[in-house]
Amino acid sequence: MDSRLLDGVGWVATAVFVASYFCARVHTLRRVQMLGAAIWVAYGIALHAMPVVAANGLVFGAAAWTLAKTRREAI
């Protein structure tokens, strides 16, 4: 993969995570966190950086779990 494209993926992931801090609704926050984590996982896979993949896989899982939990509690 072209290093400029790979850098672009990293910057997009960074921008998505920063944007998550501006989410007013919890459900939106979790979805944006999941999107950012998924992009970071793809970035980590492209770099063969397993710590990046693992850390963001855990972030994705935690965001998904808390999103599902808040949805169940709302019912």
C-alpha positions as CSV (number, residue, x, y, z in Angstrom):
1,M,0.0,0.0,0.0
2,D,1.2,3.5,-0.8
3,S,2.6,5.2,2.3
4,R,0.6,8.4,1.6
5,L,-2.6,6.4,1.4
6,L,-1.7,4.6,4.6
7,D,-0.9,7.9,6.3
8,G,-4.3,9.2,5.1
9,V,-6.0,6.2,6.7
10,G,-4.3,7.0,10.0
11,W,-5.2,10.7,9.8
12,V,-8.9,9.8,9.1
13,A,-8.9,7.5,12.1
14,T,-7.5,10.2,14.2
15,A,-10.1,12.7,12.9
16,V,-12.9,10.3,13.6
17,F,-11.8,9.7,17.2
18,V,-11.4,13.4,17.9
19,A,-14.9,14.0,16.4
20,S,-16.3,11.5,18.9
21,Y,-15.6,14.0,21.7
22,F,-18.1,16.3,20.2
23,C,-21.0,13.8,20.1
24,A,-23.8,14.9,22.4
25,R,-25.8,11.7,22.3
26,V,-24.3,8.5,23.9
27,H,-25.5,6.3,21.0
28,T,-23.8,8.5,18.5
29,L,-20.6,8.7,20.6
30,R,-20.4,4.9,20.7
31,R,-21.0,4.5,16.9
32,V,-18.3,7.1,16.1
33,Q,-16.0,5.3,18.5
34,M,-16.7,2.0,16.8
35,L,-16.0,3.6,13.4
36,G,-12.8,5.1,14.5
37,A,-11.7,1.8,16.1
38,A,-12.5,-0.1,12.9
39,I,-10.4,2.3,10.8
40,W,-7.5,2.0,13.3
41,V,-7.8,-1.8,13.1
42,A,-7.5,-1.6,9.3
43,Y,-4.6,0.7,9.7
44,G,-2.9,-1.7,12.1
45,I,-3.5,-4.6,9.8
46,A,-1.9,-2.7,6.9
47,L,1.1,-1.9,9.1
48,H,1.3,-5.4,10.6
49,A,1.1,-3.7,14.0
50,M,-0.7,-6.1,16.2
51,P,-0.7,-3.8,19.3
52,V,-2.7,-1.3,17.3
53,V,-5.1,-4.0,16.1
54,A,-5.5,-5.5,19.5
55,A,-6.0,-2.2,21.3
56,N,-8.6,-0.9,18.9
57,G,-10.3,-4.3,18.7
58,L,-10.8,-3.9,22.4
59,V,-12.1,-0.3,22.0
60,F,-14.5,-1.5,19.3
61,G,-15.7,-4.3,21.5
62,A,-16.2,-2.1,24.6
63,A,-18.1,0.5,22.5
64,A,-20.3,-2.2,21.0
65,W,-21.0,-3.7,24.4
66,T,-21.9,-0.4,26.0
67,L,-24.0,0.6,23.1
68,A,-25.9,-2.7,23.3
69,K,-26.2,-2.4,27.1
70,T,-27.7,1.1,26.9
71,R,-30.1,0.0,24.2
72,R,-31.3,-2.9,26.4
73,E,-31.7,-0.6,29.4
74,A,-33.8,1.9,27.3
75,I,-36.4,-0.8,26.5
